[in-house]
Amino acid sequence: MTVNMWLYLAIGLGVVSLAFALYLYAWVTRQDAGSARAQEIAGYIQEGARAYLAKLYGALAVLVLVLGVVIAGVFSIDMLESVKLGSFVGAKNPLEGLYTALAFVAGAGCSGIAGYLGMSIAVRANLRAAVAAKVGLNPAFKVAFYAGAVLGMAMVGTAVIGISVIYLLTSDPEIILGFSFGASAMALLAKAGGGIFTKSADIAADLVGKVEAGIPEDDPRNPAVIADNVGDNVGDVAGMGADIFDSYVASAVAAMILGVSVGRDTGNPVYVIFPLILCAVGMLATFLGIQFVRVGKNGRPGDALNKGTIITCVIFGILATLLVWLGNFNPGVLIATISGLVIAVMIGFSTDYFTNDEHRPVQQVAAMSKSGSAITIITGMSYGLISVAPSVIGIVIATLVSYFSADAFGISGIYGIGIAAVGMLSITGVIVSADAYGPIVDNAKGIAEMAKMGHEVVERCDTLDSAGNTAKAITKGFAISAAALTVLALFAAYGEILEALGIPLKMDLQSPMVLAGVLLGATCPPIFSALLMLAVTKNAFLMIEEIRLQFRTHPGILKGTEIPDYARCVSIASAGALSSLVLPAAIAVFVPLVVGLLLGTDALGGFLGGSIFTGVIFALFMSNSGGLWDNGKKYIEAGHHGGPGSDAHKAAVVGDTVGDPFKDTAGPSINTLITVMSLVSSLFAPVIAALTVSNWF
């Protein structure tokens, strides 16, 4: 098959994926929406989520427009030639700047569309899942998972269509870097902003509602409870969807850039788009695998989610083998693909061990809570640090196996690493479906409690929610590990682009410039994390004061005779989240440019290496320790160690509160940070190489 035929096939499968997402969307909306009271509560959540996303996307539209104009101008100039001649020279392709800018806008747009579609169905499915829980566990699970699959299938479909169309029009993978940069810019702000929003509300609701007022978690008397539910959707659905969309696109683009030299060496240009073909095969495997996701007689939703992931992996492995065999591709790319896929599953189960309340780490954290919050925090942090090792070892194994297997079969080892990242992300559709399921059932439980649907319904929703918490933790581990392999491929792509410009990358740690870059890069993830968590605490403080004020000035709220002002808390969370994004975004976009322009391309290579090393460690540690504390609290709430209201429960609530910004704000945002920094470096490599200060001497 020719390159164009493969691209048309990928676009066709992308359209099928989108059509399936729309079919599921229609199916979910046809389910029973319940009583007027339940619909009223769900309406508050829908209204708040739409209002926040409208503000976020409005701000992002301005940013995308400004950056698009800058990109169009910069890439219309041949920077290196202009510096040599002392005057501006147009690019070899006069339309390169325009194409790159349009690709950037398209990337942001596709990410936004997929995220909005997922959030839109999530705020409808939460109500319908709660109502379906009246019938049984399986119907409620089906509604929630199918709603999550809307985001999963829409995301992979729009990504593959977008990349394929751009390559059909331009035949230049470096222009597709613009598409990936647009997706990353959207992901950074959507995930970080959503994380600040959701954890501000969650912390405020817990500290004042649970601890001070002694009311249940999802009690409608709590003014922050709607903001908390809104945050689940904008942070864990739209935000996390944009985050994994970003890694999915970036891995494909990095491997495509590395595939240019492979295609040239082998005489087969299809290797450039082989990553896209794998993504298309992954979509087909996800479509088939989703059909097997259902709760069996044992009534264990977690097992159903895991079964769906494993079946999808098996189907993808079979299809990938057939693809390489029938398409006469180098066997090295198959080994690299399978290595990434296997390691993805291993990392998922490793994360499950450290965050699932059926295993020792969570149970130990819960037991230690009997000794107070300090011991809870120390134990959770310790297990969180230990949990980093299996994922890092998995990343190392995938890197080495993919590199040496590709090299052994006479193909670029670096290309093998890129393909391993694509293999790991090939099952993105089912992973995102399971992740989006989590906040949907969390909301369903809240709606069931607030609408007084009965103890049995709440209990069923709680069972679904427990599996959702573990699914979200696994997804975060998967996303972080996938981002690690992706940025390694992007790092190699950065070197490849410099090589094409005639400037080989020299990574000598004895060079003071490279060492300076490593140290500066290693500093960025912790500073970025601190800024996000400080934004959460500042926002939570304002909301806590608002809740206390409402309780104090309107005593009828706690008596149940007055309705709280939910909109005020939503407004505080929204305004605080958006205003807190400026500095973190500046770190991601401008710091790599400043380092490169001041210290040179080699120092920027060191900078990327340093940020990758500390970024992966920090992200895994914070994500897993936060999940530990969360499920430790839920384990106690299930009746262990004194149950709700006990001293152990109060200590566990403190641990969970500390873990909230760890696992839902800073941790999962770091992988987007290192992806954005890598993309900025690769995209602007010609500019940095031309204008670096070292050229002046």
C-alpha positions as CSV (number, residue, x, y, z in Angstrom):
1,M,0.0,0.0,0.0
2,T,1.1,3.5,-0.7
3,V,1.6,6.2,1.9
4,N,-1.6,8.0,0.8
5,M,-3.7,4.7,1.0
6,W,-2.5,4.1,4.6
7,L,-3.5,7.7,5.5
8,Y,-6.9,7.3,3.9
9,L,-7.4,4.1,5.9
10,A,-6.4,5.9,9.1
11,I,-8.8,8.8,8.4
12,G,-11.6,6.3,7.7
13,L,-11.0,4.5,11.0
14,G,-10.9,7.9,12.8
15,V,-14.3,8.7,11.3
16,V,-15.6,5.4,12.5
17,S,-14.2,6.1,16.0
18,L,-15.9,9.5,16.1
19,A,-19.2,8.0,14.8
20,F,-19.1,5.4,17.5
21,A,-18.5,8.1,20.1
22,L,-21.6,10.0,18.9
23,Y,-23.6,6.8,18.9
24,L,-22.7,6.2,22.6
25,Y,-23.4,9.8,23.3
26,A,-26.9,9.4,21.9
27,W,-27.5,6.1,23.8
28,V,-26.5,7.6,27.2
29,T,-28.7,10.6,26.8
30,R,-31.7,8.4,26.1
31,Q,-31.4,6.7,29.5
32,D,-33.8,7.7,32.4
33,A,-33.0,11.1,33.9
34,G,-34.8,10.5,37.1
35,S,-36.8,12.8,39.4
36,A,-37.2,16.6,39.2
37,R,-35.0,17.0,42.3
38,A,-32.2,14.8,40.9
39,Q,-32.4,16.7,37.6
40,E,-32.2,20.0,39.5
41,I,-29.0,19.0,41.3
42,A,-27.4,17.7,38.1
43,G,-28.4,21.0,36.4
44,Y,-26.3,22.9,38.9
45,I,-23.3,20.7,38.0
46,Q,-23.9,21.1,34.2
47,E,-24.3,24.8,34.5
48,G,-21.1,25.2,36.5
49,A,-19.0,23.0,34.2
50,R,-20.2,24.8,31.1
51,A,-19.5,28.2,32.6
52,Y,-16.0,27.3,33.6
53,L,-15.1,25.7,30.3
54,A,-16.6,28.7,28.5
55,K,-14.2,31.0,30.4
56,L,-11.2,28.6,30.0
57,Y,-11.8,28.1,26.3
58,G,-12.4,31.8,25.7
59,A,-9.0,32.6,27.4
60,L,-7.3,29.8,25.4
61,A,-8.8,31.1,22.1
62,V,-7.0,34.4,22.6
63,L,-3.8,32.7,23.5
64,V,-4.0,30.4,20.5
65,L,-4.7,33.3,18.2
66,V,-1.7,35.3,19.5
67,L,0.7,32.3,19.4
68,G,-0.6,31.3,16.0
69,V,0.3,34.8,14.6
70,V,3.8,34.5,16.2
71,I,4.3,31.0,14.8
72,A,3.2,32.1,11.3
73,G,5.6,35.0,11.3
74,V,8.6,33.1,12.8
75,F,8.4,30.1,10.5
76,S,8.1,32.2,7.4
77,I,11.7,33.2,7.9
78,D,14.8,31.0,7.4
79,M,16.4,31.9,10.6
80,L,19.8,30.4,10.1
81,E,20.3,31.8,6.7
82,S,19.0,35.2,7.9
83,V,21.6,35.3,10.6
84,K,24.4,34.4,8.2
85,L,23.4,37.1,5.7
86,G,22.5,39.7,8.3
87,S,19.0,40.2,6.7
88,F,15.7,38.4,6.8
89,V,15.4,35.6,4.2
90,G,12.1,33.9,3.5
91,A,11.8,30.2,4.3
92,K,12.4,27.6,1.6
93,N,8.6,26.9,1.7
94,P,6.9,30.3,1.8
95,L,3.7,28.7,3.3
96,E,5.6,26.8,6.0
97,G,4.8,29.5,8.6
98,L,1.1,29.5,7.7
99,Y,0.8,25.7,7.6
100,T,2.5,25.4,11.0
101,A,0.3,28.1,12.6
102,L,-2.9,26.4,11.1
103,A,-1.7,23.1,12.5
104,F,-1.2,24.7,15.9
105,V,-4.7,26.0,15.9
106,A,-6.1,22.7,14.7
107,G,-4.3,20.8,17.5
108,A,-5.8,23.1,20.1
109,G,-9.2,22.9,18.5
110,C,-9.2,19.0,18.2
111,S,-8.1,18.8,21.9
112,G,-10.9,21.2,22.9
113,I,-13.6,19.5,20.9
114,A,-12.7,16.0,22.3
115,G,-12.5,17.4,25.9
116,Y,-15.8,19.3,25.6
117,L,-17.6,16.3,24.1
118,G,-16.4,14.1,27.0
119,M,-17.4,16.7,29.6
120,S,-20.7,17.3,28.0
121,I,-21.7,13.7,28.2
122,A,-20.2,13.3,31.7
123,V,-22.5,15.9,33.2
124,R,-25.4,14.0,31.7
125,A,-24.3,10.5,32.5
126,N,-23.7,11.2,36.2
127,L,-27.4,11.6,36.8
128,R,-28.4,8.7,34.6
129,A,-25.9,6.4,36.2
130,A,-27.4,7.2,39.6
131,V,-30.9,6.5,38.4
132,A,-29.7,3.3,36.7
133,A,-28.3,2.2,40.1
134,K,-31.9,1.8,41.3
135,V,-32.1,-1.2,38.9
136,G,-28.7,-2.7,39.7
137,L,-25.0,-2.3,39.6
138,N,-24.5,-3.5,36.0
139,P,-26.9,-1.0,34.4
140,A,-25.3,1.9,36.3
141,F,-21.8,0.7,35.4
142,K,-22.8,0.4,31.7
143,V,-24.1,4.0,31.6
144,A,-21.0,5.4,33.3
145,F,-18.5,3.4,31.2
146,Y,-20.2,4.1,27.9
147,A,-20.2,7.8,28.7
148,G,-16.4,7.5,29.4
149,A,-16.0,5.8,26.1
150,V,-17.4,8.8,24.4
151,L,-14.3,10.8,25.4
152,G,-12.0,7.8,24.7
153,M,-13.2,7.2,21.2
154,A,-13.7,10.9,20.3
155,M,-10.1,11.7,21.5
156,V,-8.3,9.1,19.4
157,G,-10.5,9.7,16.4
158,T,-9.9,13.5,16.3
159,A,-6.2,13.0,16.9
160,V,-5.7,10.5,14.1
161,I,-7.9,12.5,11.6
162,G,-6.0,15.7,12.4
163,I,-2.5,14.3,12.0
164,S,-3.4,12.3,8.9
165,V,-5.0,15.3,7.1
166,I,-2.1,17.6,7.9
167,Y,0.4,15.0,6.6
168,L,-1.6,14.5,3.5
169,L,-1.5,18.2,2.8
170,T,2.1,18.9,3.7
171,S,4.1,15.7,3.8
172,D,6.2,17.3,6.5
173,P,6.1,15.8,10.0
174,E,7.8,18.9,11.4
175,I,4.8,21.0,10.6
176,I,2.7,18.4,12.6
177,L,4.8,19.5,15.5
178,G,2.6,22.6,15.4
179,F,-0.5,20.4,15.8
180,S,1.1,18.7,18.8
181,F,2.1,22.0,20.3
182,G,-1.4,23.2,20.1
183,A,-2.7,20.1,21.8
184,S,-0.1,20.4,24.5
185,A,-0.9,24.1,25.2
186,M,-4.5,23.2,25.6
187,A,-3.7,20.2,27.8
188,L,-1.4,22.2,30.1
189,L,-3.9,24.8,30.8
190,A,-7.0,22.5,30.9
191,K,-5.4,20.0,33.2
192,A,-3.7,22.5,35.5
193,G,-6.7,24.8,35.6
194,G,-9.1,21.9,36.1
195,G,-6.9,20.5,38.8
196,I,-6.8,23.8,40.7
197,F,-10.5,24.1,40.4
198,T,-11.5,20.6,41.6
199,K,-9.1,20.4,44.5
200,S,-9.8,23.8,45.8
201,A,-13.5,22.9,46.1
202,D,-12.8,19.3,47.3
203,I,-10.5,20.5,50.1
204,A,-12.8,23.3,51.2
205,A,-15.9,21.0,51.2
206,D,-14.1,18.4,53.3
207,L,-12.5,20.7,55.8
208,V,-15.5,22.7,56.6
209,G,-18.2,20.2,55.8
210,K,-16.8,16.9,57.2
211,V,-14.4,18.1,59.8
212,E,-16.0,21.3,61.2
213,A,-19.7,20.9,60.6
214,G,-19.7,17.1,60.8
215,I,-22.0,16.6,57.7
216,P,-21.5,13.9,55.1
217,E,-19.3,14.3,52.0
218,D,-21.9,15.1,49.4
219,D,-24.5,16.8,51.7
220,P,-26.5,19.4,49.7
221,R,-26.2,21.8,52.7
222,N,-22.5,22.3,51.9
223,P,-22.1,25.3,49.6
224,A,-19.0,23.8,48.0
225,V,-20.5,20.5,47.1
226,I,-21.6,21.5,43.6
227,A,-18.2,23.2,42.9
228,D,-16.6,19.9,44.0
229,N,-18.8,17.9,41.5
230,V,-18.1,20.5,38.8
231,G,-14.4,20.1,39.4
232,D,-14.6,16.4,38.9
233,N,-15.8,17.0,35.4
234,V,-13.6,19.9,34.3
235,G,-10.5,18.4,36.0
236,D,-10.8,14.7,35.6
237,V,-12.8,14.5,32.4
238,A,-12.0,17.5,30.2
239,G,-8.6,18.1,31.8
240,M,-7.3,14.5,31.9
241,G,-8.7,13.9,28.4
242,A,-6.7,16.8,27.1
243,D,-3.6,15.6,29.0
244,I,-3.6,12.1,27.4
245,F,-4.6,13.5,24.0
246,D,-1.4,15.6,24.3
247,S,0.8,12.5,25.0
248,Y,-1.0,10.5,22.3
249,V,-0.4,13.1,19.6
250,A,3.2,14.0,20.8
251,S,4.3,10.3,20.7
252,A,3.0,9.8,17.2
253,V,4.6,13.1,15.9
254,A,8.0,12.4,17.6
255,A,8.1,8.9,16.0
256,M,7.1,10.3,12.6
257,I,10.0,12.8,12.8
258,L,12.4,10.0,13.7
259,G,10.9,7.9,10.9
260,V,12.0,10.3,8.2
261,S,15.6,9.1,8.4
262,V,14.4,5.5,8.7
263,G,12.3,5.9,5.6
264,R,15.3,7.3,3.8
265,D,17.7,4.5,4.9
266,T,15.3,1.7,4.1
267,G,13.8,3.2,1.0
268,N,10.3,2.8,2.4
269,P,8.6,6.1,3.2
270,V,5.7,4.3,5.0
271,Y,7.9,4.2,8.1
272,V,7.2,7.9,8.5
273,I,3.5,7.2,9.0
274,F,3.9,3.8,10.7
275,P,3.1,5.4,14.1
276,L,-0.2,6.7,12.6
277,I,-1.0,3.2,11.3
278,L,-0.4,1.8,14.8
279,C,-2.7,4.4,16.2
280,A,-5.4,3.4,13.7
281,V,-5.0,-0.3,14.6
282,G,-5.2,0.7,18.3
283,M,-8.5,2.4,17.6
284,L,-9.9,-0.7,16.0
285,A,-8.7,-2.8,19.0
286,T,-10.3,-0.4,21.4
287,F,-13.6,-0.5,19.6
288,L,-13.6,-4.3,19.9
289,G,-12.3,-4.4,23.4
290,I,-14.9,-2.1,24.8
291,Q,-17.6,-4.6,23.8
292,F,-16.2,-7.0,26.5
293,V,-16.4,-4.5,29.4
294,R,-19.3,-5.5,31.7
295,V,-19.7,-6.3,35.3
296,G,-20.1,-10.1,35.8
297,K,-22.0,-12.0,38.5
298,N,-19.3,-11.2,41.1
299,G,-20.4,-7.5,40.9
300,R,-16.8,-6.2,40.8
301,P,-16.5,-3.1,38.5
302,G,-12.7,-3.0,38.9
303,D,-12.4,-6.5,37.4
304,A,-14.6,-5.4,34.5
305,L,-12.4,-2.4,33.8
306,N,-9.2,-4.5,34.0
307,K,-10.7,-7.2,31.8
308,G,-11.5,-4.6,29.1
309,T,-7.9,-3.3,29.2
310,I,-6.3,-6.7,29.0
311,I,-8.6,-7.9,26.1
312,T,-7.9,-4.7,24.2
313,C,-4.2,-5.3,24.6
314,V,-4.4,-8.8,23.4
315,I,-6.5,-7.8,20.3
316,F,-4.0,-4.9,19.6
317,G,-1.0,-7.3,19.9
318,I,-2.6,-9.7,17.4
319,L,-3.6,-6.9,15.0
320,A,-0.1,-5.3,15.2
321,T,1.5,-8.7,14.5
322,L,-0.7,-9.1,11.4
323,L,0.1,-5.6,10.3
324,V,3.9,-6.1,10.5
325,W,3.7,-9.5,8.8
326,L,1.3,-8.6,6.0
327,G,2.8,-5.1,5.5
328,N,6.3,-6.6,5.4
329,F,7.6,-4.2,8.0
330,N,10.8,-4.7,10.0
331,P,10.3,-7.2,12.9
332,G,12.1,-4.8,15.2
333,V,9.2,-2.4,15.2
334,L,6.8,-5.1,16.3
335,I,9.1,-6.0,19.3
336,A,9.3,-2.3,20.2
337,T,5.5,-2.0,19.9
338,I,4.8,-5.0,22.1
339,S,7.4,-3.9,24.6
340,G,5.6,-0.6,25.1
341,L,2.2,-2.3,25.3
342,V,3.4,-4.9,27.9
343,I,5.1,-2.3,30.1
344,A,2.0,-0.1,30.0
345,V,0.0,-3.0,31.5
346,M,2.7,-3.8,34.0
347,I,2.8,-0.1,35.2
348,G,-1.0,-0.1,35.4
349,F,-1.0,-3.2,37.7
350,S,1.9,-1.7,39.8
351,T,-0.1,1.4,40.3
352,D,-3.1,-0.7,41.2
353,Y,-1.1,-2.5,43.9
354,F,-0.1,0.8,45.6
355,T,-3.5,2.5,45.4
356,N,-6.1,-0.2,45.6
357,D,-7.6,-0.8,49.1
358,E,-7.4,-4.5,48.6
359,H,-3.6,-4.5,49.0
360,R,-1.2,-3.9,51.8
361,P,0.0,-0.3,51.2
362,V,-3.5,1.3,51.4
363,Q,-4.5,-0.9,54.3
364,Q,-1.3,0.0,56.1
365,V,-1.9,3.7,55.6
366,A,-5.4,3.2,57.0
367,A,-4.1,1.3,60.0
368,M,-1.5,3.9,60.8
369,S,-4.2,6.6,60.8
370,K,-5.2,5.3,64.3
371,S,-1.9,7.0,65.5
372,G,-2.8,10.4,64.0
373,S,-2.5,12.4,60.8
374,A,1.3,12.9,61.0
375,I,1.9,9.1,60.8
376,T,-0.7,8.9,58.1
377,I,1.2,11.4,56.0
378,I,4.6,9.9,56.6
379,T,3.4,6.4,55.7
380,G,1.7,7.5,52.6
381,M,4.7,9.5,51.4
382,S,7.0,6.5,52.0
383,Y,4.8,4.1,50.0
384,G,4.5,6.8,47.3
385,L,8.3,7.1,47.0
386,I,8.6,3.3,46.8
387,S,5.9,3.1,44.1
388,V,8.1,5.1,41.8
389,A,10.6,2.3,41.4
390,P,8.4,-0.3,39.5
391,S,7.2,2.3,36.9
392,V,10.7,3.7,36.4
393,I,12.1,0.1,36.0
394,G,9.3,-0.5,33.5
395,I,10.2,2.6,31.5
396,V,13.9,1.5,31.5
397,I,13.0,-2.0,30.3
398,A,10.8,-0.6,27.5
399,T,13.5,1.8,26.5
400,L,16.3,-0.8,26.3
401,V,14.2,-3.6,24.7
402,S,12.8,-1.2,22.0
403,Y,16.2,0.3,21.3
404,F,18.2,-2.9,21.0
405,S,15.5,-4.9,19.3
406,A,15.1,-2.3,16.6
407,D,18.9,-2.0,16.3
408,A,19.4,-5.7,16.1
409,F,17.1,-5.9,13.0
410,G,19.0,-3.1,11.3
411,I,16.7,-0.2,12.0
412,S,17.2,2.9,14.2
413,G,17.2,2.2,17.9
414,I,15.9,5.7,18.7
415,Y,13.1,5.1,16.2
416,G,12.3,1.9,18.2
417,I,11.9,4.0,21.4
418,G,9.5,6.2,19.6
419,I,7.5,3.2,18.4
420,A,7.5,1.8,22.0
421,A,5.9,5.1,23.2
422,V,3.2,4.8,20.4
423,G,2.7,1.1,21.4
424,M,2.2,2.1,25.0
425,L,-0.4,4.8,24.0
426,S,-2.1,2.6,21.4
427,I,-4.7,1.5,23.9
428,T,-5.4,5.1,24.9
429,G,-9.1,4.8,23.9
430,V,-9.9,2.2,26.5
431,I,-7.6,3.8,29.2
432,V,-9.4,7.2,28.8
433,S,-12.8,5.4,28.9
434,A,-11.9,3.9,32.2
435,D,-10.5,7.2,33.5
436,A,-13.6,9.3,32.6
437,Y,-15.8,6.6,34.2
438,G,-14.3,7.6,37.6
439,P,-15.5,11.1,37.9
440,I,-18.9,10.1,36.4
441,V,-19.6,7.6,39.1
442,D,-18.2,9.9,41.8
443,N,-20.8,12.5,40.7
444,A,-23.4,9.8,40.5
445,K,-22.9,9.0,44.2
446,G,-23.1,12.6,45.1
447,I,-26.4,13.1,43.2
448,A,-27.8,9.9,44.8
449,E,-27.1,11.2,48.2
450,M,-28.3,14.8,47.6
451,A,-31.5,13.6,45.9
452,K,-32.1,11.1,48.7
453,M,-32.4,8.1,46.3
454,G,-32.0,5.6,49.2
455,H,-29.2,3.7,51.0
456,E,-29.1,0.8,48.5
457,V,-28.6,3.2,45.5
458,V,-25.9,5.2,47.3
459,E,-24.1,1.9,48.3
460,R,-24.1,0.7,44.7
461,C,-22.8,4.1,43.5
462,D,-20.1,3.8,46.2
463,T,-19.0,0.4,44.9
464,L,-18.7,1.9,41.4
465,D,-16.9,4.9,42.9
466,S,-14.3,2.8,44.7
467,A,-13.4,1.1,41.4
468,G,-13.3,4.5,39.7
469,N,-10.8,5.8,42.2
470,T,-8.4,2.9,41.4
471,A,-9.1,3.3,37.7
472,K,-8.1,7.0,37.9
473,A,-5.0,6.2,39.8
474,I,-4.0,3.6,37.2
475,T,-4.7,6.0,34.4
476,K,-2.5,8.7,36.0
477,G,0.4,6.2,36.3
478,F,-0.1,5.1,32.7
479,A,-0.3,8.8,31.5
480,I,2.9,9.7,33.4
481,S,4.9,6.7,32.2
482,A,3.6,7.2,28.6
483,A,4.7,10.8,28.8
484,A,8.2,9.7,29.9
485,L,8.7,7.5,26.8
486,T,7.1,10.2,24.7
487,V,9.4,13.0,25.9
488,L,12.4,10.6,25.4
489,A,11.3,10.3,21.7
490,L,10.8,14.1,21.6
491,F,14.3,14.5,23.0
492,A,15.6,12.4,20.2
493,A,13.5,14.3,17.7
494,Y,15.1,17.5,19.0
495,G,18.5,16.1,18.3
496,E,17.3,14.9,14.8
497,I,16.1,18.4,13.9
498,L,19.4,20.0,15.0
499,E,21.3,17.4,13.0
500,A,19.2,18.3,9.9
501,L,20.3,22.0,10.5
502,G,23.9,20.9,10.6
503,I,24.3,21.5,14.4
504,P,24.9,18.1,16.1
505,L,23.7,17.9,19.7
506,K,26.6,17.3,22.1
507,M,25.4,16.0,25.5
508,D,28.7,16.0,27.5
509,L,28.0,16.3,31.3
510,Q,31.6,17.6,31.7
511,S,30.5,20.7,29.7
512,P,29.5,23.5,32.1
513,M,26.8,24.6,29.7
514,V,25.2,21.2,29.6
515,L,25.5,20.7,33.3
516,A,23.9,24.1,33.9
517,G,21.1,23.1,31.6
518,V,20.5,19.8,33.5
519,L,20.3,21.6,36.9
520,L,18.0,24.3,35.6
521,G,15.7,21.7,33.9
522,A,15.7,19.5,37.1
523,T,14.4,22.6,39.0
524,C,11.3,23.2,36.8
525,P,9.0,20.3,37.8
526,P,9.3,21.0,41.6
527,I,8.7,24.8,41.1
528,F,5.8,24.1,38.7
529,S,4.3,21.7,41.3
530,A,4.7,24.2,44.1
531,L,3.0,26.9,42.1
532,L,0.0,24.7,41.3
533,M,-0.4,23.5,44.9
534,L,-0.1,27.1,46.3
535,A,-2.8,28.1,43.9
536,V,-5.0,25.3,45.4
537,T,-4.4,26.3,49.0
538,K,-5.0,30.0,48.2
539,N,-8.2,29.2,46.4
540,A,-9.3,26.7,49.1
541,F,-8.7,29.3,51.8
542,L,-11.0,31.8,50.0
543,M,-13.7,29.1,49.6
544,I,-13.4,28.0,53.2
545,E,-14.0,31.5,54.4
546,E,-17.0,31.7,52.0
547,I,-18.5,28.5,53.4
548,R,-18.1,29.6,57.0
549,L,-19.7,32.9,56.1
550,Q,-22.7,31.3,54.6
551,F,-23.1,28.9,57.6
552,R,-22.7,31.9,60.0
553,T,-25.1,34.4,58.2
554,H,-27.6,31.8,57.1
555,P,-28.1,29.3,60.0
556,G,-31.0,27.8,58.1
557,I,-28.5,26.1,55.7
558,L,-27.4,23.5,58.2
559,K,-31.0,23.1,59.4
560,G,-32.0,22.3,55.9
561,T,-34.5,25.2,55.6
562,E,-32.3,27.4,53.3
563,I,-30.5,26.6,50.1
564,P,-26.8,27.5,50.0
565,D,-25.3,29.8,47.4
566,Y,-23.6,27.2,45.2
567,A,-22.8,29.7,42.4
568,R,-20.6,31.7,44.7
569,C,-18.2,28.8,45.4
570,V,-18.2,27.8,41.7
571,S,-17.2,31.4,40.9
572,I,-14.4,31.5,43.4
573,A,-13.0,28.2,42.1
574,S,-13.3,29.3,38.5
575,A,-11.7,32.7,38.9
576,G,-8.9,31.4,41.1
577,A,-8.0,28.6,38.7
578,L,-7.8,30.8,35.6
579,S,-5.8,33.6,37.3
580,S,-3.3,31.0,38.7
581,L,-2.3,29.6,35.2
582,V,-0.1,32.5,34.0
583,L,3.2,31.7,35.8
584,P,3.0,27.8,35.3
585,A,2.3,28.4,31.6
586,A,5.3,30.8,31.4
587,I,7.6,28.2,32.9
588,A,6.5,25.6,30.3
589,V,6.7,27.9,27.2
590,F,9.3,30.6,27.9
591,V,11.9,29.0,30.2
592,P,13.1,26.5,27.5
593,L,13.4,29.4,25.0
594,V,15.3,31.5,27.4
595,V,17.7,28.7,28.3
596,G,18.3,27.9,24.7
597,L,18.8,31.5,23.6
598,L,21.1,32.3,26.4
599,L,23.1,29.1,26.9
600,G,22.8,27.4,23.5
601,T,21.3,24.2,22.0
602,D,23.5,21.8,24.0
603,A,22.5,23.5,27.3
604,L,18.8,23.2,26.2
605,G,19.4,19.5,25.6
606,G,20.7,19.2,29.2
607,F,17.7,21.2,30.3
608,L,15.3,18.8,28.7
609,G,17.1,15.8,30.2
610,G,17.0,17.3,33.8
611,S,13.3,18.2,33.5
612,I,12.5,14.6,32.3
613,F,14.3,12.9,35.2
614,T,12.8,14.9,38.0
615,G,9.5,15.3,36.3
616,V,8.8,11.6,36.0
617,I,9.9,11.0,39.6
618,F,7.8,13.8,41.0
619,A,4.7,13.0,38.9
620,L,4.7,9.3,39.9
621,F,5.4,10.0,43.6
622,M,2.6,12.6,43.9
623,S,0.1,10.7,41.9
624,N,0.5,7.4,43.7
625,S,0.8,8.8,47.2
626,G,-2.3,10.9,46.7
627,G,-4.2,7.8,45.5
628,L,-2.9,5.9,48.6
629,W,-4.3,8.6,51.0
630,D,-7.6,8.8,49.2
631,N,-8.3,5.1,49.2
632,G,-7.0,4.8,52.8
633,K,-9.7,7.2,53.8
634,K,-12.3,5.3,51.9
635,Y,-11.1,2.0,53.4
636,I,-11.8,3.4,56.9
637,E,-15.2,4.8,55.7
638,A,-16.1,1.2,54.7
639,G,-16.1,0.4,58.4
640,H,-12.5,-0.5,59.2
641,H,-10.5,0.9,62.2
642,G,-13.5,2.6,63.7
643,G,-15.3,3.8,60.6
644,P,-16.6,7.3,59.8
645,G,-16.2,9.8,62.6
646,S,-13.4,7.9,64.4
647,D,-10.0,9.3,65.2
648,A,-8.5,7.2,62.5
649,H,-11.0,8.7,60.0
650,K,-10.2,12.2,61.0
651,A,-6.5,11.5,60.5
652,A,-7.2,9.9,57.1
653,V,-9.2,12.9,56.0
654,V,-6.2,15.1,56.7
655,G,-4.0,12.7,54.6
656,D,-6.6,12.7,51.8
657,T,-6.6,16.5,51.9
658,V,-2.8,16.7,51.5
659,G,-3.0,14.1,48.7
660,D,-5.7,15.8,46.7
661,P,-3.5,18.4,45.0
662,F,-0.7,15.8,44.8
663,K,-2.8,13.4,42.7
664,D,-5.2,15.6,40.9
665,T,-3.4,18.9,40.3
666,A,0.4,18.8,40.4
667,G,1.2,15.2,39.7
668,P,-0.7,14.6,36.4
669,S,0.2,18.1,35.2
670,I,3.9,17.5,35.3
671,N,3.8,15.1,32.4
672,T,2.1,17.8,30.3
673,L,4.8,20.3,31.5
674,I,7.7,18.2,30.3
675,T,5.9,17.4,27.0
676,V,5.3,21.1,26.3
677,M,8.9,22.0,27.1
678,S,10.1,19.3,24.8
679,L,7.8,20.4,22.0
680,V,8.7,24.0,22.4
681,S,12.4,23.1,22.1
682,S,11.9,20.9,19.0
683,L,9.5,23.4,17.3
684,F,11.7,26.4,17.9
685,A,15.0,24.6,17.4
686,P,15.9,26.6,14.2
687,V,15.1,29.9,16.0
688,I,17.2,28.9,19.0
689,A,20.1,27.7,16.9
690,A,20.1,30.9,14.9
691,L,19.7,33.5,17.7
692,T,21.5,31.9,20.6
693,V,23.9,34.3,22.4
694,S,26.8,32.1,21.7
695,N,26.6,33.0,18.0
696,W,27.4,36.6,19.0
697,F,30.9,35.8,20.2
